[in-house]
Amino acid sequence: MKHRLVLCATLLAAAALSLPAAAQFAKPEDAIKYRQSGMALMGAHFGRLGAMASGRAPFDAKAAAENAEIVAFVSKLPFAGFVDGTDKGGNTKAKPEIWSQMDKFRANATKMQEEVAKLNVAAKGGNLDQIKAAFGEAAKTCKACHDDFRQQ
Ligand code: HEC
């Protein structure tokens, strides 16, 4: 019994650690839905920061910090869904170039993750000017990848 519990805990720990990189999908549509869901969540929380950064919404330091924290975390998730064989299917807008230029695509993802991590630091600091600057840099990384790798 004790051994079984230990094994269980070990497996759970391993699963938690490797989840984003090794997420498994039964069907291509599942992978597509997973990455689109991640992007949609990231977009929703990033959009709330954008509203504050642009003055369309009143600045609320606590809300900004919470949204930036979510964006930083969720930014790690969608890329596990860009597995081989998912260039078609579902209602994907992913361009086939993702798979022929995977190194470039990954570099775009890494750059975005770095910029949203900086945005998270800025948001925790609570200074609106710094948040605006960091938001602008992060938004450029979204656009750069969408321009090259997402259908309009
Ligand atoms: C490395 C490339 C890359 C980066 C960086 C990136 N995206 Fe995306 N994004 C994509 C691709 C590709 C799709 C289309 C996925 C599909 O339809 O299968 C997408 C789709 C989306 C969608 C639509 C999701 C849906 O409902 O189908 C939103 C919203 C989005 N991205 C927001 C963002 C935001 C916000 C950022 C920056 C913080 C960002 N993305 C950064 C590649 C990227």
Residues whose N, C-alpha, C, O or C-beta is under 5 A from the ligand:
A	BS01	HEC	I32 Q36 M39 A40 M42 G43 F46 N91 T92 K93 A94 F105 N108 A109 M112 A138 T141 C142 C145 H146 F149 R150
